[in-house]
């Protein structure tokens, strides 16, 4: 894939993550090869670090640091030897941003996870945000903002094979064990969980197997994967994140929610984009149909992660989580 095609494929994902669309165009228009992606995006991130140093107020510095975190994370989306370093830079920039903007935010880490707990200690509930195959906690800051605005606390995490943990850990299908340790560490009785892309599988699986999940939503999550039909770029990412071709193939074979969906007792919202058609990936309509309390929202013009259709689903998802977590437990 040439750099123009690659940039076009990442366009709504990048802008949905919160980078300025005009700056994205300026950065990607200057690429001569996909191999330039990582260095160019890291350079943009470093420019925002310098802006933070030169800022005239703590607020401006914090906002620049959040933007730096986004650019550093996006640097990891193309094959790049320094991608692990970019993930660390994203993590550090996010940490510095919260120290300035939200001094009450708390870093929580444990076996197989790390992330940030934000929002009120006495809020309406706590939501765990789970990233996907090559996403990370830095990518979904707008989702966190929507949940925070509804009075919820939010724990945005990196799990095995994700974000800052990708260099030292590998993807694992039994993500419910990781979330169980997250809930223990947070010290709450019940949580909501939102999973995006492959994180949608993790969230649905967790909701089926972890009884403390009281609300769940998936965005562009797979119901089933067929390894043989997956496009080579997706397989390549999975091989890197799972720790080898055999491990990736085995992981993909585990991604099948047919047997687990009927066990999801919590209210479930499944969000799909009508233009999200990836070979080898079965979208979420079957998950919504098989789950006892499943609801389905399909946005016809939405692409993968629906970065091109945020008003069509993000408020709905935020309301679903807030309404469900506020309800009195049965």
N, C-alpha and C positions, 0 to 999 in steps of 0.2 A: 504494500500500500504506500502510495506517495504521501508526502506531508500534507498536501491540500486535502486529500481524501480522509486522512487520519484526523486532521483538525475539524473537518466537517462532521465526522462521526462523533467527535467528542464535544461538539458545540453546545448542545442543550445541557449536557451533563455539567460542563464547566460553568456555564452561565447560571444553571440551576444551583450550583454550589456557591454562587455568590460573587464570582469575579466579574469585573466590568466587561461587557460585551465588546466595547470598542477597543479596550486594551488587549483583550483576547485576540481580536483581529490583527492588531498591530504586531503582537508577538508571533502569532502563527503565520502571518504573511511573510515574515522574514526567514522562515525555515526552508532550508534546501534539501533536508532529509529528515526522516523520522528520528534518526539518531541525534538530531539537534534538539529534539523536543525537551528532554530532561535538562540539559545544560541551560537552554533558554528560559525555561520555567523557573529553574533555581535562581538564575540571574535576576529574574523579575522579583522573586521572593526576597532576595538579598537587597534589592533596591527598596522594598518596603521596610525592611529592617532599618535601613539607613534613614528613611523618612521618619520612622518611629524615634530614632535617636535625635533627629532634628526637630521633632514636633514641638509646637508651642504650648501644648497642654497634655496632661495625662490622658484625657479622653481621646484626643487625636492620636497619641502614641498607641493606645490600646486598639483603636480601630485599624491603624496601619499594621499592627501585629496580627490581628485576625486575618487581614487580607494576605499577609505574608504566609500564614499557615495554609491558606487555601492554595496559593501558588505552589508552595513546596509539596503539598499533597498531590496536586495535579501533575507535578513533575514525575511522579511514580507510575503514571498510566502507560507510558511507552517503555519498551525494553531499554534498560539503561543500567550500566554497571554500578552507578552511584545511587540507584533508587533507594537502597536502605539508608543511605546518608540523608537523602531528601526527606524520608519518612521521619527520621530523627529531628531534622530541622523543622518540619511541620509541627511535631510534638512540642518542641521547645518554644516555638513561636506562640502556639496556643496557650502554653503554660504561662508565658510572660503576659499575654493579653489578659487572661483571667486574673492574674495578680494585680493588674491595673484596673480592669473594668468590673470585676466581680470578686473582690477579695474573700467573699464568703464561699466561693466555689471550692470544692474539696477533691483532691486527687485520691482515688481509691484503686488499689492494685492488689492482685492476688495471683493464685496459681492459674495461669492461662488467660489473664485479663488485666487491663488497665483502662482507666477512663476518668471522667470528671463528673462529679455530682453537683448539680446546680439547682437553684430554686429554693423555695421555702421549706424549712424543716417540718413545718406543720401544714404542708400543702394538702391539696385534695387527693393526692396519690403520687406515686413514683413510676416513671416510665423508663424502661431500658431501651436504648436505641442501638440496634445491631446492624453493622455494615455488612457488605457483601464480599464478592470474590477479590476485587482489587480496590475497594473503597475503605474508608477509615473514619474515625470520629470527627476529623476536620471537615468532612465533606457535607455534613447534613446540619449545619449550624442554623439554617432557616427553619428546619423542622423542629429543632430544639426550641427556637424562639417562639414558634407557634404553640408548643406545648407549655412553655413557661408562661406565656401570656394568658393561658387558661388556668393558672394557679397550680400547675403540676410541677413537681420536681423531676429532673431529667438526669439520667446517667447515660452519657454517650460513651461507648466503649470500643476498644480494639480487643478482639479475641485471638485465638490461635491462627496464625498465618495472615493476620490482618494488621494494617497500619504499622505502628512502631514495633510491633511484635513479629512482623513477617520475617525478619532476618533470622530470628532465633527459634521460631516455632512453625508448625505446619497446620494446614486446615484439618479439621476433624469433624466427622458427621455428628458425633454425640455432644452437640453444643449445649444441650440441656444441662449437662454436668457443669459446664462453665457458668451458665446463668444461675444455676443453683448456688454456686460459690459466690456469685455476685450478690444475690439476694441475702445470703448469710452476712456478707461483708457490709451491706447497706443497713442491715438491722431492721428491715421492714417485714410486715406480715404478708403483704401481697404486692404485686407489681403489675403494670401493664408492660407490654413488649411490642415494639415496632421493628420490623425487619425490612431491609431494602435490598432488592436484587437477590443474590444468593442468601443474604440475611433474612429474606422472607421465608425460605425453607427452614433456616435455623429457628426463627421465631415461631413458626407453626409447629415444628417438631417439639420445641420447648413447651409450648402451650399444651401439647398432647401429653407430655410426660412429667411436667413440673406443676404440681397442684397449686402452687402459690401464684401462678399467672391468672389474673382476674380479667384481663382485657388484652386483645391482640389485634394487630393490623399488619398486613404485608403490602409492599409496594413493588410491583414488577418481580415478584418472587416466583421461582419455578415450582410447579407441582411435581414434575418429573424431568430428569435429564437422560438423554440417550448419548452416551459417549461417542459412538461411531458417527453420529450426525452432527456433533458440535463443530462449529467453524474452527479452522486451525488456530486463529488468534485466541479464541476462548480456551481451547485445549492447552495452548502454550502457557497461558496465564495460570491455569489450574495445575499444570505440571510444576511450574515454579513454586506456587503457593502450597501444594500438597507434598512436595519433596521428591518428585520423580514421576515418571510416566505410569508405572504400575500403581503407585499410591493414588495418583490422580484418577486413573480408570476405576479403581476400587471405590474412591470417594464418590464419583459420579453415579456409580451403581447404587449407592445408598440413598441418593436423592430421589425418593418416591414416597409421596404422602398418602397414597391410596389407603394403606392400612392404619395410618395415624390420624387422618382427618376426622373420622367418626369419634375419636377420643378427645377432641378439643371441646372442653366444656364451657370455656369462656366465650363471651361474645366476640366474634371475629369479623373484621372488615378486610376484604381482599380488593386491592386496587390494581388494575391493569390498564395499560395503554393499548389502544387498538392497532397502533402502528409498531408495536413491540413484537416483532416476529423474528426470532433467532432460531435457526435450524437446530433441532435436537433439544429444544426447551419447550415443555408444555406449560402454558400459562395457568393462571390460578382459578379459572371458572370451576373446575372440578373440586378444588379445595373448598370453595365457598358452598358448593352444592352438597358436599359430603359432611361438612362440619354441622353439628346440630344447631348452632346459633350463627351460622355464616351469612354474611351479606356481601354482595358483589357490586363494585363500582367500576365500570369499564368506560374509559374516556376515548372516544373513537379516534381523535387526532393525537392522542398521547403516544410518545415514544418510550424507550426504555428509561425507567426512573421518572418519566413524565416531567422532565425539566422544561418542556415546551408547553405545559398545561397546568402549572401550579395552582391557579385559582380554581380549577375544576375539581381538585381533590384534597389539597392540603388543609383548608378550613374544615372540610367534612371529616377528615381523619382526626384532626385536633379535637373536634366536638365529640367524635365517637369515643376517644380515649377519656376525655374529661367526664362525659356523661356516664360511661360505664364504671369508671373508678370511683365516682362519687356515689353511685348506687349502693345501698346497704347490702352487704354480703348475705347470701342466702343461708 
